[in-house]
Amino acid sequence: MNIQEIKAIKLQEVLASLGYSPTKQQGNNLWYLSPFRQENHASFKVNTERNQWYDFGIGKGGNIIDLAELLYKSSDVSYLIRKIASDAPHCMPISSAPFADVKSVQRTNSFENLQVLHLSHPALIRYLDDRCIDMEVAASVCKELHYDFNGKHYFGIGFPNIAGGYELRNPFFKGCIAPKDISHFCADEPKKVCFLFEGFMDFLSFMTLKRKKNPQSTGLREQDYLILNSVTNIHKAAKRLSRYDSVQCFLDNDEAGRNAYLQLSKELGKSVTDASTLYNGYKDLNEYLCAESKHSERAEIKKSKGIKL
């Protein structure tokens, strides 16, 4: 890599490769706990539009080279370029690409040298932890995917579908390795009820909530689950769901989720239940899980300090 190629690397990708995830986002600004010191409140800002950083704790900022100087404690640019190149992020920035480009990537299936591994990368584990997902639950169904695209290497969380493709996630993008399709998990014994989810993060959130009640089990073989992976797959889902006596829908509390629920109710003409009342006031199950987790943490802290709830 030359210095221009180095400067073109997104700062958030470099931080992700080193295991740092943003604590919040405000417009084009991502906020992190400083990579230079221990702190409880994020004071390190990355402007994703300008690809610049600033650490309010030390009053310094700049580009990726300036960041590397502090991270690697050197002013030797050649050395810094080698270090950044070796630690370069393996995360494909699909979210920054136009939707048409993403569709083109998925249609041509131009991912190469795909490796399906056990989920273990610290950056991905930290991402799941930020989403309050139980790691054992995630590892029971998800994989760590490494692949090449346009001559560069990337990685992310892979969630398998029934057609042999994967949904892809990391802190900075969402996409898929074609073919895109629904995901369906069946219990060891035939069930009359199926639980329906819009995306796999909501499915993992539900499984995490179940595991909190029963820590000894991930619950995967106790119930039938179907994940749309996109509300556009509702017709595909209807064919499989028609075999069940009833369907409980854990869809998003937004217009797309409500429309999918109404469409499925119309197509099946049977008992289709809206289970989103479980997380009224929240966009989806993951947002509800994160809120519940924070509430539980606060309660534990108060309990440990002898504060009556």
C-alpha positions in Angstrom: 0.0 0.0 0.0 1.1 3.6 -0.7 0.3 6.5 1.5 -2.7 7.6 -0.6 -4.2 4.1 -0.4 -3.6 4.1 3.4 -5.3 7.5 3.8 -8.3 6.1 1.8 -9.0 3.4 4.5 -11.9 4.3 6.7 -10.9 5.1 10.2 -13.9 3.2 11.6 -12.6 0.1 9.8 -9.2 0.4 11.3 -10.7 0.8 14.8 -13.0 -2.2 14.2 -10.0 -4.4 13.2 -8.4 -3.4 16.5 -11.5 -4.4 18.4 -13.0 -0.9 19.0 -16.7 -0.3 18.4 -18.5 3.1 18.6 -20.6 3.8 21.7 -22.9 6.1 19.8 -23.5 7.9 16.5 -24.4 11.5 15.9 -24.9 12.3 12.3 -21.6 11.7 10.5 -19.8 11.4 13.9 -19.0 8.1 15.6 -17.9 8.3 19.3 -15.5 5.8 20.9 -13.8 5.2 24.2 -10.3 6.5 23.5 -7.9 3.8 22.2 -5.1 5.7 23.9 -6.2 5.4 27.5 -8.8 4.1 29.9 -12.0 6.2 30.2 -15.7 5.7 31.1 -17.2 8.3 28.7 -16.4 8.4 25.0 -14.3 11.4 24.1 -12.8 10.1 20.8 -14.7 11.2 17.7 -14.5 10.0 14.1 -16.0 12.1 11.4 -16.9 9.5 8.7 -17.5 12.1 6.0 -14.1 13.7 6.3 -12.4 10.5 7.6 -10.8 12.5 10.4 -10.5 11.8 14.2 -10.2 14.0 17.2 -9.5 13.0 20.8 -10.9 15.6 23.2 -9.1 14.1 26.1 -5.7 14.9 24.7 -6.7 17.7 22.3 -5.2 16.0 19.2 -6.6 14.7 16.0 -6.0 14.2 12.3 -5.9 11.5 9.6 -5.1 7.8 9.7 -1.3 8.5 9.8 -1.7 10.8 12.8 -3.7 8.1 14.5 -1.0 5.5 13.7 1.7 7.6 15.1 0.0 7.5 18.5 -1.1 3.9 18.3 2.3 2.6 17.3 4.4 5.2 19.0 6.5 6.0 16.0 6.9 8.9 13.4 8.5 6.6 10.8 5.9 6.8 8.0 7.3 3.7 6.2 6.9 1.7 9.4 3.4 3.1 10.0 2.3 2.2 6.5 3.5 -1.4 7.0 1.8 -1.6 10.4 -1.5 -0.2 9.0 -1.3 -2.6 6.0 -0.8 -5.6 8.3 -3.6 -4.5 10.6 -5.9 -3.3 7.8 -9.6 -3.8 8.4 -11.2 -6.8 6.9 -14.7 -5.3 6.8 -16.4 -4.5 3.5 -18.2 -1.1 3.7 -21.4 -2.2 1.9 -23.5 0.3 3.8 -21.7 3.2 2.1 -22.3 1.8 -1.4 -25.4 2.7 -3.4 -28.2 0.1 -3.1 -27.8 -0.7 -6.8 -24.2 -1.5 -6.3 -25.0 -3.8 -3.4 -27.6 -5.6 -5.6 -25.0 -6.0 -8.3 -22.5 -7.5 -5.8 -25.1 -10.0 -4.7 -26.2 -10.8 -8.2 -22.8 -11.5 -9.5 -21.8 -13.3 -6.3 -18.2 -12.0 -6.8 -17.1 -13.0 -3.3 -14.0 -15.2 -3.6 -12.0 -17.5 -1.3 -14.9 -17.8 1.2 -13.9 -19.4 4.5 -16.5 -20.4 7.0 -15.0 -20.5 10.5 -16.1 -20.7 14.1 -17.2 -17.3 15.5 -14.2 -16.0 17.4 -12.8 -12.7 16.2 -12.7 -10.1 19.0 -14.2 -7.3 16.9 -17.2 -9.5 16.0 -17.6 -10.7 19.6 -17.5 -7.1 20.8 -20.1 -6.1 18.2 -22.5 -8.9 19.5 -21.8 -7.8 23.0 -22.7 -4.3 22.1 -26.0 -5.6 20.7 -26.5 -7.6 24.0 -26.5 -10.9 22.3 -25.5 -14.0 24.2 -22.3 -15.4 22.7 -23.2 -19.0 23.1 -26.6 -18.4 21.4 -24.8 -16.6 18.5 -22.2 -19.3 18.1 -24.8 -22.0 17.9 -26.2 -20.7 14.6 -23.7 -18.0 13.3 -20.3 -18.4 11.6 -17.4 -16.1 11.0 -16.9 -15.6 7.3 -13.7 -14.5 5.6 -13.7 -13.6 2.0 -12.1 -11.6 -0.8 -13.7 -8.9 -2.8 -12.1 -6.8 -5.5 -8.7 -8.0 -4.4 -9.2 -7.2 -0.7 -9.9 -9.4 2.3 -12.9 -8.9 4.6 -14.7 -10.7 7.4 -18.1 -10.6 9.2 -20.8 -12.5 11.0 -22.5 -15.0 8.7 -26.1 -16.2 9.3 -27.0 -19.2 7.0 -30.2 -19.4 5.0 -31.9 -22.4 3.4 -30.4 -21.8 0.0 -26.8 -22.0 1.1 -26.2 -18.2 1.3 -25.4 -16.0 4.3 -26.6 -12.8 5.8 -23.5 -10.7 6.6 -23.1 -8.3 9.5 -20.3 -6.3 11.2 -20.5 -3.0 13.0 -20.4 -1.0 9.8 -22.4 -2.9 7.2 -25.2 -5.3 6.4 -25.4 -7.4 3.3 -25.4 -10.9 2.1 -23.6 -13.6 0.2 -26.0 -14.8 -2.5 -28.3 -16.6 -2.9 -30.5 -14.6 -0.5 -33.3 -16.5 1.1 -35.2 -17.2 4.3 -33.7 -19.2 7.3 -35.7 -22.0 8.9 -34.9 -23.9 12.1 -36.9 -26.9 13.2 -37.2 -28.5 16.6 -36.3 -32.1 17.2 -40.0 -33.0 17.3 -42.7 -31.6 14.9 -44.3 -28.4 16.2 -47.7 -26.8 15.4 -46.5 -23.3 16.0 -43.7 -21.3 14.3 -42.1 -18.1 15.5 -41.4 -15.6 12.8 -38.7 -12.9 12.8 -37.7 -10.2 10.3 -33.9 -10.3 10.8 -31.5 -12.6 12.5 -30.5 -10.0 15.1 -34.0 -10.1 16.4 -34.0 -13.9 16.3 -30.8 -13.9 18.3 -32.3 -11.4 20.7 -35.3 -13.6 21.3 -33.0 -16.6 21.9 -30.9 -14.5 24.3 -34.0 -13.6 26.3 -35.0 -17.2 26.5 -31.5 -18.2 27.7 -31.7 -15.7 30.5 -34.6 -17.7 31.8 -32.9 -21.0 31.2 -29.1 -20.6 31.1 -28.5 -24.3 30.4 -30.0 -24.2 26.9 -29.8 -22.1 23.8 -33.3 -23.3 23.0 -32.6 -23.9 19.3 -34.1 -27.4 19.2 -37.2 -26.7 21.3 -39.2 -24.6 18.9 -39.6 -23.9 15.1 -38.2 -20.5 13.9 -38.3 -18.8 10.6 -36.3 -15.7 9.8 -37.3 -13.6 6.7 -33.9 -11.9 6.3 -36.0 -9.3 4.4 -39.7 -8.5 4.4 -39.5 -9.0 0.6 -39.3 -12.7 1.4 -42.8 -12.8 2.9 -44.1 -14.9 0.0 -41.4 -17.5 0.3 -42.1 -17.6 4.0 -45.9 -18.1 3.5 -45.3 -21.4 1.7 -43.4 -22.9 4.6 -45.6 -21.3 7.3 -48.7 -22.8 5.7 -47.8 -26.2 7.3 -48.3 -24.8 10.8 -51.5 -24.3 12.8 -50.4 -20.9 14.0 -47.6 -18.3 13.5 -46.4 -15.8 16.1 -44.9 -12.7 14.4 -42.0 -10.9 16.1 -41.7 -8.2 13.4 -40.5 -4.7 13.7 -42.7 -2.0 15.1 -42.7 0.1 11.9 -44.7 0.4 8.7 -42.7 -2.4 6.9 -43.3 -4.8 9.8 -47.0 -4.0 10.1 -47.5 -4.4 6.3 -45.6 -7.8 6.4 -47.9 -9.0 9.3 -51.1 -7.9 7.4 -49.9 -9.5 4.2 -49.1 -12.8 5.9 -52.4 -12.8 7.7 -54.2 -12.4 4.4 -52.2 -15.1 2.6 -52.4 -17.7 5.3 -56.0 -17.1 6.4 -55.2 -18.8 9.7 -54.1 -18.0 13.2 -51.4 -15.4 12.7 -50.6 -13.6 16.0 -48.9 -10.2 16.4 -46.3 -10.8 19.1 -44.7 -7.4 18.9 -46.8 -6.4 21.9 -43.9 -7.9 23.9 -41.7 -4.9 22.9 -44.2 -2.1 22.6 -42.5 1.2 22.6 -39.3 -0.2 21.0 -38.5 -0.5 17.3 -37.6 -4.1 17.4 -36.7 -7.0 19.7 -33.0 -6.1 19.8 -33.7 -2.6 21.0 -36.0 -4.0 23.7 -33.3 -6.5 24.7 -30.6 -3.8 25.0 -33.0 -1.7 27.1 -33.8 -4.6 29.4 -30.1 -5.5 29.7 -29.2 -2.0 30.8 -32.1 -2.0 33.3 -30.9 -5.3 34.8 -27.3 -4.0 35.0 -28.5 -0.9 36.9 -30.6 -3.1 39.2 -27.6 -5.3 40.0 -25.4 -2.3 40.7 -28.0 -0.9 43.1 -28.4 -4.3 44.7 -24.6 -4.7 45.2 -24.5 -1.3 46.9 -27.4 -2.1 49.2 -29.8 0.3 47.6 -33.5 -0.7 47.9 -35.3 -0.9 44.5 
